[in-house]
Amino acid sequence: MASDSYTPLTYTPFKRSASRILRSLTTLAVAACAASTSLLHANEADLHAIATAPSAARIQADIETLVNFGTRHTLSDTQSETRGIGAARRWIEAEFNRISADCGGCLEVFTVGDVVSGNRIPEPTEVVNVVAVLRGEQDPNRFTMMSGDIDSRVSDALDSQSDSPGANDNASGMAGVIEAARVLSHYRFAGSIAFVGLSGEEQGLYGGAILAAHALNEGWSIEAVINNDMIGNITGVNGVTNNATARVFSEGTRYVETPEEATQRRFQGGEVDSASRNIARYVHQMGERYIPNLDVMMIYRLDRFGRGGHHRPFNEAGFPAVRIMETNENYTQQHQDLRVEEGIEYGDTIEHVNFAYAAKLTALNAVTLASMAWAPAPPSAVSIAGQVSPDTTLSWGKVTGAAGYRLHWRLTTSPTWDYSRDVGDVDNFTLENIVIDNYFFGVSSLSADGIQSPVVFPGPAGAF
């Protein structure tokens, strides 16, 4: 297959005049709102503003553009200006550059790719990811990341020629990433935020593996990867229509856990407290606090039963990563040729996407990214002691930018951190008359504005 050298091009997308006007007006409105926010300080009002900023109309316009590329199959045309994955990823790069221009060059836009071959890529093929980084002002090498997938497919995983709209899977997630970049580009954060379009997902999660390797080579400290794959459907194949729930999937034990660490976990706990699982709890908390009419379901599983997503390569590289998606899937609209059989319309077409719901899940991402990037890094080297004692003592390494720390505990059967105590700017604290055997414990760091990091479970089982 021909592979382009990927020189960024000036790209003028079609059917965009109305959305450009809308974007210009919204940019001014968001900028005016953000202007009152001091550079690195935030409060509840800022997070509530971010949670209401994503636009269903802009997301619809971006999904329409992605669908209009005809197919975005990994093996499709890379030279055309109007069809195939090459045109799609150049348009995404142009959108990130346009957003950056609107915020005075605040985004670092670049591509990360490699030539790969495998079971679903029979000939060496260039797989290219598009990345836009909003660099942190105080802790620039600490990253939170939101990703979506660029590519699409039909029934045959090797069919690169047939129309493959991929409206929900996964233009919805990619449009959400672009919209979150628009919203958050008007703020400044302590840590960095990366907005990412990944390629090669349908062929074997190649894009995620390529970017995870790049992050390791560059020494990025990735606090969380939030992968968005199908965030626009509200009516499932089960007949349920529901726009008020979403799912977040997370690994329970770390993929990179060593045998020695597994032995320690067996005696001390941590089976449901990996860093990824505590990112899921953080997403759940953000949903409850800032997103009206949304119940975030934490699914204690890496992904859907027997299936996979683009967060997995990051888990396999040792990074905390979760997947956000709709609750009710419709399998007649996933990986299907466009056709009608026995009265059923098959295919992932745009009329099945609920844009308001996609905007709601985009808002969940945006407020989560903002809160984590405004907060300090999670505490390091968290340890616990209290065996055969009425008291429990937690110790940790202090992190840059933290004004204080918060201790958390919960019953071992509870999915959420239900009890907490702020303990100030210290590196250890003893909870008197709270028996270590009866609870799970954790520590988070706090900014001067009181914004909290994810919770860290003691020991290697929960380390970030």
N, C-alpha and C positions, 0 to 999 in steps of 0.2 A: 504494500500500500504506500502511496505517496505520502510524504510527511513534510509539512511546512517547516521552515527554519524559525518560525515564530518571531518575526519582526513586528512589533506593535504597529498597527495601521490606524489611520484616521478613518473612523467608521461612522457612517450616517445611517442609523436604523430607520426602517420604514414604519409608517402608521404611528408616529410619535409626536406629532405637533401638539395635540391636546394635552398629552401627558407632560410634555416639556413645560407648557404654560403652568400646569398644576404644580410641577416640581419647583418652578421658580417662585411661585407664590408661597408654597409650603416652606421652602428654604428660608425665605425672609421671615416667616412666622416663627420657625424653630430657632433661627438665629436670634431673633428678638427676645424669645423666651430664655435662651441660654445666656444671653448677654448679662443677665442679672446674676449668673452663677460665677462665683469667684473661681479662679483657675483650677484649683485642685480640691476645693471644699464642696461638700454636698450635704443635703438634708433630705427629709422625707418628701418635701415638695418637689425637689429635683427628680427623685425616683418616680413619684407619681406622674410628673410631666412626661418623663420618658415612656412610662407605661401606657400613656394615652396618645403618643405621637405617631406610631406607625399607621400608614394610610392604606386602607383596602383598595382605593382607586389606583394608587401607585403600584401596589402589588399586582393588581389585575393587569395594568399596562405592561409590566415586566414579564408576567407569565405569557401574555399574548405575543410579545416579541420573541420569547424563547420558543413558543409553539410554532411560530411562523418560520423558523429555520427548517421546518419540514422533518428532519431527523437530527438528533444530536448523538447518534451512535458513535461509540469510540472509534470504530473503523470507517466512519463516513468521511465524506469529502473534507479536506482541510484547506483547499485553495479557493473555493467559491466565496464570494462576498455575501451570499444570501442563503446558502443551504449548507448544512452539515456542522460538525462540532467545531471546526476551525473558525467559521464565521461566528458561532455562538460564543466561543471563549474570547475572541477579539472584541465582541460587543460588550461582554462582561468587563473586560479590562478597560474599555473606553468608558463604561459607566463609573467604575471606580475612579478613573482619572477625572471625570466630570464632577463627581462628588468632591474630590480633593481640590479641584479648582474653586469650587464654591466655598470651601473652608480655608482658603489661603494656602493650599498645598499641604494640608495636615496629614494626608495619607501617603505612605510609601507603597507604590503599586509595582508588582513584579510577578514573574512567572517562575514556577519550579516544575521541571519535567524530567523525563527519562525515556529511553527507548526500551520497551519491554516486549516479551512474547510469552505465551502460555497456553493453557487449555482453551480459552476463549479468544485468544489473540494468536492466530496461526502464523502470522508473519510479523517480524519486528515492527513495532508501531510506536510512535511518539505519543506519550500520555502527558498532558500539560495541565497543571493546576494554576489558577489565578489567585493571587494573594494581595490583600490591601491591609497594611498595618497602620493603626493609629497609635503612634509611639507614646509610651508612658513618660511622664515628666520626672518622676522620682525613681522608678524601678523599671527601666525600659526593657530589661531582659526577662521580665516576668510577663507571661502571656496568658490571656484567656482567649479562646478561639471559638468562633461560630462558623460552621461549615454547612454547605449544601452541595448537591451533586449536579454537574453540568449535563452528564450524558443521559441518554434514554435508550429504550429497546422495545421490540415487539416480541412475538412468541418465540421466534428463533433467535437465540442469543447472538448468532453470527450474521443475521440479516441487517446489513448496513445501508440498504437501498430503500426499503419500504418506508413510507411515512410513519414516523414514531413521535407523536406530539409530546408525550411525557409531561402532560400539563400538571398533574399532581405529583407524579414520580419522575423527575423531581424538580420541575420548574417551580413548584410552590416553595420548596426549601431554598432554592437558589434565589428566587425573588425575595424571600424573607431575609436572606443574608444581605442583599443589596439594600433593602429598605432599612435594616438595622444599621448599616454603615451610614446611610443618609442621616438618620436620627442622631446617632452617637458622635458623628463627626463634628457636631457643634458644641461638644463638651471636651474638657481635658481631664485626664485621669492620671493617677499615680503609676499604675501598671499599664502595659500595652494590651491592645485588643486587636486580634487578627480576624479579618473577614475573608472567607476562603471559598472558592469554587473548586471542587474536586472532580477530576475526570476518572474514567475507567472503573467506576463503581460496579456497573452491571457486568463487566468482564472478569471481575475478581478482586475488587477493592484495591486496585493498583495505585490510584492517585493518593489515597490515604497513606499507603505504605511509602510512597515516594516522599510525601511531605513529612511524615514522621521521621524518616531517615535524614532528611534535610535539617529538621529541628534538632536532632541529636548531633549532627555534624556542626551545626552553628552554635550549639550550647544553649539553646533556648530553654528557659525554665517555664514549662507549660503547667499552669495551675489547673486548667480545665479545657477540654474540648467538648463543645456542645454541637453534636451533629443533628441536622434537621433533614429528615427524609420522609416526605409525604406529610405535609401539615395543612392540607386544604380540603380534605374530604370529611363530610359529616354524616353521610348515609352509608351504612355498612351492608355487606352481603347478607348479614343476619337480619336485615329489615329495620334495624335501629337507626334513628336519626337523632343526633345529639351534638350540639355545638358548645357544650359546657364542660367537656372533659378532654384531657390530653394524657398521653402516657410518656413516662421517662424511664428508659431501660438503663441498667447499670450492672457491671460485673460485681459479684460478691467478694470473692477472693482475687487478689492480684494475679494476673497471668504470669508475671515475672517472679512470683514468689519462689524462694529457694526451699529445698527440703528442710534446712535448719529453721527457716522462718515459719514453715508449715508446722513444725513441731512446737515452736513457741506459741503459735496461734491456737493449737489444739488445747493447751493448758491455760491460756490467758484470754481466749476469745478473739473475735475479729472477723468471723465468717460473714457477717453482714455489715462490716464497717471499713471496707476498702475506701481509698480516697474517692474513687468513682461513685461508690454508694453515698458518700457524704456530699458529693456534688449534687447527686439526685435529691438528697434532702434539702439542699440549698435551693435548688430549682423549685421544689415543692413549697418551701417557705416563701419564696418570692411570689409564686402564684397566689398563695393564700393572702398575702399582704397587699399586693398591688394590682392584680388582674381580676376585675369583677367577673362574676359568673364563670369561673373556671376552676374545676377540681382537677388537680394534677395527681394522677395515679402513679405511684412509684411501683414499677414492676421489678421484682427481685429476680432478674434474669438478664444475661448479657444482651439478648435481643429476642425477637419473637421465636417461638419454638422451632428449632432446627434451621433458623434463617440468620442472615448476617447483614451488617450495615457498616458504614464508613467510619464509625467510631472505633471499630475493632482493631484496625492496624495501629492506632494510637495506644490502646490498651496493651497490645502485644509489644510495643516499644517501651512500655513502662509508664505512660502518661495517663492521668485521670481523664476519662472520656465517657460520655453518656449519649443516648439517642433520644431526641424529642420527636414525637409524631402523633398523628391523629389516633383516636381510640377505636373507631369502627372502620375497618378496611373493607374495600369492595374488590374482590379478586378478579371480577370480570373487567376491571379497569386497570389492572396491573399486568405488564408484560404480555399484552394481547395484540394480535393483528386487528386492524380496524375492520369490523364485519358485523353482520346481524345473523344470529342463529336462534331459531325457535323463539323469535320475538325479543331476544336479548341483544342489546347493543354492546358489543365488546370494544374496548379501546380506552386509552387514557386521554380523553379529550377535555377541552376547557370548560364545557358546560357542566361538568361534574365538580368543578372547584368552587368552594365557598370562600370568597375573597375576604369577607369579614372575619371568618374563623382563622384563615391564614394570617391576617393582621393581628389577631389576638395571640396566636402562638409566637409570632414575631415579637410582639410586645413582651411576652414572657422571656424570650431570649434577651432582648435589649436591656430589660431592667436587671436581669441576672448578670449579664456581662458588666453593666455599669457598676452594680454594687460590688462585685468582686474586684473590678479594676480600681475603684475608689478605696476599697479596704486595703489594709496591709496584706502581705503574704501570710498564708497559714503558718502557725508556729512550727518550728523544727524540733527534731529530737525529743518528741513527747514521750515521757515515761511515767509509770505508775507504780505505787507501792502501797501496802496495807494488809498483806497477808497476816492472818491471825491477829487482827487489830480491829478496834471499833471505828477507826478513822481511815480515811483514804487520802494519800498525798500524790499530787500530780506535779511533775517538773517538766520544763521545756526550754528550748533555746529561744531567746528573743529575736525578733525580726525587725528589719529596717522599716521605720515609719509607723510602728505600733505605739499607740499612746497607753494601751492597757490590754488586759486579757480577760477572757470570760471562760469560766468552767461550766461544763454541761454534763448532765447525767440523765439516765432514763432507765426504766425497768427493762429487763433483757428481752421482753416480748413486745416492747413498744417500737413502732417504726420511726418515731420522731424524737428529737431531743426535747424533753418536756420540762426539765428543770435546769436552772442556770444561776450563776452568781458571778458578778463582776468583782475582780480581785485586785485591780490596779496594775501598775507597771512593775510587776515582779516576775520572777522566773520559776516560782514554785508556790504551792499553797496546800494546806491541809484542810479537808472537809471533815469536821469533827462529827462523830457519831453517824456517819454515813458509811455503811459497811461495803467494802469492795466486792464481796461475793454477790450482792443483791442487785447491782446496777452495772450498766455500761457507762463509761466516762469519756470525755473529750475536752479539748481546749481550742478556743478560737482567739484570734487577735482582733483588736479594735482600733479604728482610726480615731483621731482627735474629735471627729464629728460623730463617733459612735457607730460607724458602719463596720459590720462584722465580716470577717473572713469565713470560709468554710470551716467546719469543725474537724479536728484531727484526733483520731482514735489513737491511743498509746501504742507504741511499738511499731515494728515494720509492717504489720498488717494494715495499719491505717495511714502510713506515712505518705506525704505528698512528694 
